[in-house]
Amino acid sequence: MPSKIKVALFEDTAQTRSKILEALKSHLRRGESVIPFEAGQFSEVDDKERTYEDRLEGILAKPPYDDLTLVIADRDLSKSQDIDFRGLSVNVVAAASRKLSIPVCSYARELESQEDYDWRGRWEEGHIVISFSEGEVELARRAIIAGRGFAEIAEKLAQVDFDTKNSAAEMLAALLGKPEYADKMALYAVGDKYRLAEILGKGQQSQNQVKRLTHFLGYWLWDSLLRYPGVFVNEVAAASHLNIETDSFRQSEVKSIFDDALYSGPFADRQKPQWWRGMLDDIVSLENCVDGLELVRKNVSPTIERSHCFVDESKPAGYYCIISRLPVSLENSRGGLSWFPRGADLTRISNPKFEEYGPWLGK
């Protein structure tokens, strides 16, 4: 079991703070804790010459906030009417936390849904963003999954020999128990060299180094590898890739055929499962089948439907539209956008969505 987590909550509205705290505590295990940030400490700091980031860093380095696993923060702190929160913003919280290698999970009320962030957000923003649209309970559930994921990474890193790994991809693949996937994971690193440099240094494996590596690898896994289908696939992307209609794939007798490929590492979410795409392919190949559809028709029912492109149902899908979150065909979509990781070869944007959101998307 991963190490126990310790979470700090930055929320300036008393009623909302109370609801989120209650929801977070309902997910905690024995020995875990959540601490509301007392903003009065921030306004009482004597050294007004220091930047907001430095002042907050000093507070978070001391009890009761020392050794935090995760910081959870309202993205609207800068609009606070509470005088004690004056000078605080999610960017200040993120900057101070980054100096201490504490991961940050922020929540955004303005997003229509979490799915809205799935394509609008950029992981280099430096903190995980969760929508508040589904309420405090779901927000807390996702935040605790994030916290436990970072704790699990830190625990596993203690068993990794840093000096035998030449890249972030090799290190993460070893940590996940899949060293054979290092090359595929490396394709997700393109465009993020400035962050990769953070972990490539050799030297003594110190506690601080483990914290920095946990910080980096956790963000990379959550907000890049698990976000853009390629190495991993969510339920819709898995069904599309296997050429199985999504509702058919959700049937327990169909899904169970692919249980060996289910991802169970850091940030695994039982309500929103993911699979190793390569292991799905291996399961199909070992049964000498052309695709997943042939396999399930042989083992479950010959009436299982193939996948359908949501743009043109006469065509099989095979890919995943990250905006609509629906299966899409190659010819009815676009891929290879500059902000897509190169390894996310199953991630596409349907042609209708590309036309609708063109100015947002770039090339």
C-alpha positions as CSV (number, residue, x, y, z in Angstrom):
1,M,0.0,0.0,0.0
2,P,1.4,3.5,-0.9
3,S,2.6,5.8,1.8
4,K,0.0,7.8,3.8
5,I,-0.9,11.1,2.2
6,K,-1.1,14.5,3.8
7,V,-3.0,17.2,1.9
8,A,-3.4,21.0,2.3
9,L,-6.5,22.8,1.0
10,F,-6.4,26.5,-0.1
11,E,-10.0,27.7,-0.3
12,D,-11.1,31.2,0.7
13,T,-14.9,30.7,0.9
14,A,-15.8,29.2,4.3
15,Q,-18.9,27.3,3.1
16,T,-17.1,25.8,0.1
17,R,-14.0,25.0,2.2
18,S,-16.2,23.1,4.7
19,K,-17.9,21.0,2.0
20,I,-14.6,20.1,0.3
21,L,-12.9,19.2,3.6
22,E,-15.8,16.9,4.4
23,A,-15.6,15.3,1.0
24,L,-11.9,14.8,1.2
25,K,-12.0,13.4,4.7
26,S,-14.6,10.8,3.6
27,H,-11.9,9.3,1.2
28,L,-9.0,9.3,3.7
29,R,-7.6,6.2,5.2
30,R,-6.4,5.8,8.8
31,G,-3.3,7.9,9.3
32,E,-4.0,10.2,6.4
33,S,-4.9,13.9,6.9
34,V,-6.1,17.1,5.2
35,I,-5.3,20.5,6.6
36,P,-7.1,23.7,5.6
37,F,-4.6,26.5,5.0
38,E,-5.0,29.2,7.5
39,A,-4.5,32.4,5.5
40,G,-4.0,34.5,8.6
41,Q,-0.5,33.0,8.8
42,F,0.3,34.4,5.4
43,S,-0.9,38.0,6.2
44,E,1.0,37.9,9.5
45,V,4.4,37.1,8.0
46,D,6.7,39.8,9.2
47,D,9.1,40.1,6.3
48,K,7.0,42.1,3.8
49,E,10.0,42.6,1.6
50,R,10.0,39.0,0.4
51,T,7.9,37.9,-2.5
52,Y,4.5,36.2,-2.0
53,E,6.0,33.0,-3.3
54,D,8.9,33.1,-0.8
55,R,6.7,33.9,2.1
56,L,4.3,31.1,1.3
57,E,7.3,28.7,0.7
58,G,8.5,29.4,4.2
59,I,5.1,28.6,5.7
60,L,4.7,25.4,3.8
61,A,8.1,24.2,4.9
62,K,7.1,24.3,8.6
63,P,4.5,22.4,10.7
64,P,1.7,21.6,10.3
65,Y,2.3,21.8,6.5
66,D,5.7,20.1,6.3
67,D,6.0,16.9,4.3
68,L,2.8,17.5,2.3
69,T,1.9,15.0,-0.4
70,L,-0.4,17.3,-2.3
71,V,-1.7,20.9,-2.3
72,I,-5.3,21.5,-3.5
73,A,-6.1,25.0,-4.4
74,D,-9.0,27.1,-5.8
75,R,-8.0,28.7,-9.1
76,D,-10.0,31.8,-8.1
77,L,-8.0,32.7,-5.0
78,S,-6.9,36.0,-6.6
79,K,-10.5,37.1,-6.6
80,S,-10.9,36.5,-2.9
81,Q,-12.8,39.0,-0.8
82,D,-11.1,37.6,2.4
83,I,-8.4,40.1,3.4
84,D,-6.2,37.3,4.8
85,F,-6.0,35.8,1.3
86,R,-4.8,39.0,-0.3
87,G,-1.8,38.5,-2.4
88,L,-2.5,34.8,-2.8
89,S,-3.4,33.2,-6.2
90,V,-3.2,29.8,-7.6
91,N,0.0,30.8,-9.4
92,V,1.6,31.9,-6.2
93,V,0.6,28.6,-4.5
94,A,1.9,26.6,-7.5
95,A,5.2,28.6,-7.5
96,A,5.8,28.1,-3.8
97,S,4.8,24.5,-3.9
98,R,7.1,23.9,-6.9
99,K,10.1,25.1,-5.0
100,L,9.3,22.4,-2.3
101,S,8.5,19.8,-5.0
102,I,4.9,19.5,-3.7
103,P,2.4,18.6,-6.4
104,V,-0.5,20.9,-6.9
105,C,-4.1,20.0,-7.8
106,S,-6.3,23.0,-8.6
107,Y,-10.0,23.1,-9.3
108,A,-11.7,25.4,-11.8
109,R,-15.3,26.5,-11.4
110,E,-15.3,28.2,-14.8
111,L,-14.8,25.0,-16.8
112,E,-18.0,23.5,-18.1
113,S,-16.7,20.0,-17.3
114,Q,-13.5,18.1,-16.8
115,E,-13.7,17.1,-20.4
116,D,-13.5,20.7,-21.4
117,Y,-10.0,20.8,-19.8
118,D,-8.9,17.6,-21.4
119,W,-8.2,19.4,-24.6
120,R,-8.0,23.1,-23.7
121,G,-5.4,22.6,-21.0
122,R,-1.6,22.2,-21.4
123,W,0.2,20.0,-18.9
124,E,3.2,22.3,-18.7
125,E,1.0,24.7,-16.7
126,G,2.6,23.0,-13.7
127,H,-0.4,21.6,-11.9
128,I,-3.2,19.2,-12.3
129,V,-6.6,20.9,-13.0
130,I,-9.9,19.2,-12.0
131,S,-13.3,20.6,-12.9
132,F,-15.6,21.6,-10.1
133,S,-18.6,20.9,-12.3
134,E,-19.4,17.5,-10.8
135,G,-19.4,18.8,-7.2
136,E,-17.2,18.4,-4.1
137,V,-17.5,14.6,-3.9
138,E,-16.1,13.9,-7.3
139,L,-13.5,16.7,-6.9
140,A,-12.3,15.1,-3.7
141,R,-12.3,11.6,-5.2
142,R,-10.1,12.7,-8.1
143,A,-7.8,14.8,-5.8
144,I,-7.2,11.9,-3.5
145,I,-6.4,9.6,-6.4
146,A,-3.8,12.2,-7.5
147,G,-2.4,12.4,-4.0
148,R,-2.1,8.6,-3.6
149,G,-0.6,8.4,-7.1
150,F,2.2,10.8,-6.2
151,A,2.8,8.9,-2.9
152,E,3.0,5.6,-4.8
153,I,5.5,7.1,-7.3
154,A,7.7,8.3,-4.4
155,E,7.6,4.9,-2.8
156,K,8.5,3.1,-6.0
157,L,11.3,5.5,-6.8
158,A,13.1,4.4,-3.7
159,Q,13.6,1.1,-5.4
160,V,14.9,2.5,-8.8
161,D,18.6,2.8,-9.5
162,F,18.8,6.3,-10.9
163,D,22.3,5.8,-12.4
164,T,21.2,3.0,-14.7
165,K,18.5,5.0,-16.3
166,N,19.4,7.4,-19.2
167,S,16.1,9.1,-19.6
168,A,12.8,10.0,-18.0
169,A,11.1,7.4,-20.1
170,E,13.4,4.6,-18.9
171,M,12.9,5.6,-15.3
172,L,9.1,5.8,-15.6
173,A,8.8,2.5,-17.6
174,A,10.9,0.8,-14.9
175,L,8.8,2.3,-12.2
176,L,5.6,1.0,-13.8
177,G,7.2,-2.4,-14.3
178,K,7.2,-2.2,-18.1
179,P,10.8,-1.4,-19.2
180,E,9.9,-2.6,-22.7
181,Y,7.7,0.5,-23.1
182,A,10.4,3.0,-22.6
183,D,10.8,3.9,-26.2
184,K,7.1,4.5,-26.7
185,M,7.0,6.6,-23.6
186,A,10.0,8.6,-24.8
187,L,7.8,9.9,-27.7
188,Y,5.7,11.7,-25.1
189,A,8.7,13.7,-24.1
190,V,9.1,15.6,-27.3
191,G,8.6,19.3,-26.7
192,D,9.2,19.1,-22.9
193,K,13.0,19.1,-22.8
194,Y,13.1,22.0,-20.4
195,R,11.3,19.8,-17.9
196,L,13.1,16.6,-18.7
197,A,16.4,18.3,-17.8
198,E,15.1,18.5,-14.3
199,I,15.6,14.7,-13.8
200,L,18.5,13.7,-16.0
201,G,21.3,14.7,-13.6
202,K,23.3,11.9,-12.0
203,G,24.5,11.8,-8.5
204,Q,23.6,10.7,-5.0
205,Q,20.0,9.6,-4.6
206,S,18.9,12.1,-2.0
207,Q,15.5,12.6,-0.4
208,N,15.2,15.9,-2.3
209,Q,16.0,14.2,-5.6
210,V,13.3,11.7,-5.0
211,K,10.8,14.5,-4.3
212,R,11.8,16.3,-7.5
213,L,11.5,13.2,-9.5
214,T,8.2,12.3,-8.0
215,H,7.0,15.9,-8.9
216,F,8.1,15.6,-12.5
217,L,7.2,12.0,-13.2
218,G,3.7,12.3,-11.6
219,Y,2.8,15.3,-13.7
220,W,4.1,13.7,-16.9
221,L,2.2,10.5,-16.2
222,W,-1.1,12.1,-15.2
223,D,-1.3,15.0,-17.6
224,S,0.4,13.6,-20.7
225,L,0.7,9.8,-20.9
226,L,-2.7,9.0,-19.3
227,R,-4.4,11.9,-20.9
228,Y,-3.6,11.4,-24.6
229,P,-4.4,7.9,-25.9
230,G,-1.4,6.2,-27.3
231,V,0.6,4.1,-24.8
232,F,-2.6,4.0,-22.6
233,V,-6.2,4.1,-23.7
234,N,-9.4,5.0,-21.9
235,E,-12.6,3.0,-22.3
236,V,-13.8,4.7,-25.5
237,A,-10.3,4.8,-27.1
238,A,-9.7,1.1,-26.2
239,A,-13.0,0.0,-27.8
240,S,-12.3,2.1,-30.9
241,H,-8.8,0.7,-31.2
242,L,-10.1,-2.9,-30.8
243,N,-12.9,-2.2,-33.4
244,I,-15.6,-2.9,-30.9
245,E,-18.7,-0.7,-30.4
246,T,-18.3,1.2,-27.1
247,D,-21.4,-0.1,-25.4
248,S,-20.5,-3.7,-26.3
249,F,-17.0,-3.2,-24.9
250,R,-18.6,-2.1,-21.6
251,Q,-20.3,-5.5,-21.2
252,S,-18.5,-7.4,-18.4
253,E,-18.1,-10.6,-20.4
254,V,-16.4,-8.5,-23.2
255,K,-14.3,-6.3,-21.1
256,S,-13.0,-9.2,-18.9
257,I,-11.3,-10.7,-22.0
258,F,-8.9,-7.8,-21.8
259,D,-8.4,-7.7,-18.0
260,D,-4.7,-8.6,-18.3
261,A,-4.1,-5.3,-20.0
262,L,-5.8,-3.2,-17.4
263,Y,-3.6,-0.4,-16.0
264,S,-3.2,-0.6,-12.2
265,G,-0.3,1.8,-11.5
266,P,-0.2,5.3,-10.0
267,F,-3.4,7.3,-10.7
268,A,-5.4,4.2,-11.7
269,D,-9.1,5.0,-11.4
270,R,-11.6,2.2,-11.1
271,Q,-14.4,4.5,-12.2
272,K,-12.4,5.7,-15.2
273,P,-10.2,2.7,-16.1
274,Q,-7.3,2.7,-18.6
275,W,-5.6,-0.1,-20.5
276,W,-2.1,-0.7,-21.8
277,R,-2.6,-0.4,-25.6
278,G,0.3,-2.7,-26.4
279,M,-1.0,-5.4,-24.1
280,L,-4.5,-5.2,-25.7
281,D,-2.7,-5.8,-29.0
282,D,-0.8,-8.8,-27.5
283,I,-4.1,-10.4,-26.3
284,V,-5.6,-10.1,-29.8
285,S,-2.4,-11.4,-31.5
286,L,-2.0,-14.4,-29.2
287,E,-5.4,-15.6,-30.2
288,N,-4.5,-15.2,-33.9
289,C,-7.3,-12.7,-34.5
290,V,-7.3,-9.8,-36.8
291,D,-8.7,-7.4,-34.2
292,G,-10.6,-7.3,-30.9
293,L,-13.9,-7.6,-32.7
294,E,-13.0,-11.0,-34.1
295,L,-11.8,-12.1,-30.7
296,V,-15.0,-11.2,-28.8
297,R,-17.2,-12.5,-31.6
298,K,-15.5,-15.8,-31.2
299,N,-15.5,-15.9,-27.4
300,V,-18.7,-14.0,-26.4
301,S,-21.2,-13.5,-29.2
302,P,-21.1,-13.2,-33.0
303,T,-23.6,-10.3,-32.8
304,I,-21.1,-8.0,-31.1
305,E,-21.0,-4.8,-33.1
306,R,-17.9,-3.2,-34.7
307,S,-16.9,0.3,-33.9
308,H,-18.5,3.2,-35.6
309,C,-17.0,6.6,-36.4
310,F,-19.3,9.2,-34.9
311,V,-18.9,11.5,-37.9
312,D,-19.8,8.8,-40.4
313,E,-21.2,5.5,-39.0
314,S,-20.6,3.6,-42.2
315,K,-16.9,3.7,-41.3
316,P,-15.1,1.8,-38.5
317,A,-13.5,4.1,-36.0
318,G,-10.0,3.1,-34.7
319,Y,-9.1,6.5,-33.2
320,Y,-10.3,8.9,-30.4
321,C,-11.5,12.5,-30.7
322,I,-10.2,14.2,-27.6
323,I,-12.8,17.0,-27.8
324,S,-16.0,15.0,-28.4
325,R,-14.5,12.0,-26.5
326,L,-16.0,9.7,-29.1
327,P,-14.6,7.1,-31.6
328,V,-13.6,8.6,-34.9
329,S,-12.0,7.3,-38.1
330,L,-8.7,8.3,-39.6
331,E,-10.2,10.0,-42.7
332,N,-12.7,12.0,-40.6
333,S,-10.2,13.5,-38.2
334,R,-6.9,15.3,-37.8
335,G,-3.9,14.3,-35.7
336,G,-0.4,15.4,-35.2
337,L,-1.2,18.8,-33.8
338,S,1.8,20.6,-32.3
339,W,0.5,20.3,-28.8
340,F,-0.2,16.5,-29.1
341,P,2.7,14.3,-27.8
342,R,4.2,12.5,-30.7
343,G,3.5,9.2,-29.1
344,A,-0.3,9.9,-28.8
345,D,-1.0,8.3,-32.2
346,L,-4.6,7.4,-31.4
347,T,-5.4,10.9,-30.3
348,R,-7.3,12.9,-33.0
349,I,-9.8,15.7,-33.5
350,S,-12.7,15.1,-35.7
351,N,-13.0,17.3,-38.8
352,P,-16.3,18.9,-37.6
353,K,-14.7,19.7,-34.2
354,F,-11.6,21.0,-35.8
355,E,-13.7,23.4,-37.9
356,E,-15.7,24.5,-34.9
357,Y,-12.7,25.1,-32.6
358,G,-10.0,26.0,-35.2
359,P,-8.7,29.2,-33.6
360,W,-8.2,27.3,-30.3
361,L,-6.4,24.4,-31.8
362,G,-3.4,25.6,-33.8
363,K,-1.6,23.1,-36.0
